[in-house]
Amino acid sequence: MTPPSVDAHVRLDLHPTHSTAVTATLSGSQSHIPHVGLEAADWTVVAENTLVLARIDHEEPYWAKDAAQQLIAGGITVDITPRLQEAIDEEWTWVDYPMPWCTPAEIREISNDAQKIYDDIRTGRLLIYAHAEDGHTTVAVGTYLTGGKSVYLHGENHLRQIADTFQSPAQALTVFQNVHGDHMRPGPAPMTDTERAAAEARTSLAAPAARAEPSRPGPEAVPTYAADTGDHNALLNTFLDAHGDWQKWRTWSDETTHAIHEDQTLRIELVHDAPAREPAWTVAAYDTPVSDRAWILTAASATPAPVLQALLDHLSYGDGWDPATTTVDEKTVTTATQPLSDAGWTHTVDGRWIRWTSPNADAGIQFDAFAAQHPNRTLPTWTIWAGPSLDHPTWTLTASPHTPSLLLADLTENLAQGTGTRQPLPPTRKHKAALGTTPPATSAATASRPIHLAR
């Protein structure tokens, strides 16, 4: 049976500034019908007859297609732009997904469950009492305001899961404090880069009067290790455009960009959309095009642009780069770290680890003597970091034993002397949790949110 025609038109397109978010522009005398349906399906109203779908699992094109099918079934005309259709048709998966046995459908289901948890926190349906750092991820404890179910959350972004449930907030908090008391902090964790990007996508199209936000100050000068991440893709493309002895290397996957030097002994790989703390850049060198790898260096996705620029500048020197360090001894370590010593960074020795730390203790480099003497192991010999601490860094850069000392010296000189810019983050509202003897009544997360068309 053909659905009745509705005088409403929906144009779906990719967000102009957010890589995967989707916009919906509505028109027609009955545009309120798709408007209500999209808003009920967690699309955000950003202007009159304009909505945005911004998710933390980067699956907006998939759910935009789902929304389009439901709208068309309801008799509404839907127009999908070619670039959004291309994103819908693209096949991709998460790099280094921690559950590799999952099928794409199962990964999408797990990610959607994480999205629901995020939405419940964002909209206040799930009240977070406390959070803590647990290894390389975040854990939290909170209560759904409808139904009163208390939950223990594990993970971030698209990997956040409900790891345990409790009968009361008091029981949940007691267990959480027993396990994470030393690192426990009140309220929800600070937004991740992914959450911040989604929030910006939901507001960047809003009319100025509707946003009513104070103007943000301009960029501030900071050490390179604290600078903004910038656009890594543009950084690599600019490098390749400027150096004809480097070329892109085509592979079967569009998830990465590969570049190779003309003599085929130095290669760069950039993984697109890698999580902030996970490796995005890999530089590998070989003595000959067919020999075993001589050295390898990796940099996290959140590595500031000036640090990566220093790395690329070194790789572009003269005929290529320095020879690999054949032995790791006191001389090579001194050469690599002399700029830090000259700048007054703190030098400490802790067993097998030698460390240099910035005067403000917000950056450093660690040399692992054990890893240096066992090059066949996967332990990094060099770890450059910045952030709250070495155990909880904002970003890291790691290097293998035979990484050229002059390359490391260029990087450490950049850390010690270089400057960059950082855009100050907008102020965030602090949440204070008040626990009563009984939890207030509200509902747990809903299983799904189909589009309901209002007539």
Order of alpha helices (4+ residues) and beta strands (2+ residues): beta-beta-alpha-beta-beta-alpha-beta-alpha-alpha-beta-beta-beta-beta-alpha-beta-alpha-alpha-beta-alpha-beta-beta-beta-beta-beta-alpha-alpha-beta-beta-beta-alpha-beta-beta-alpha-beta
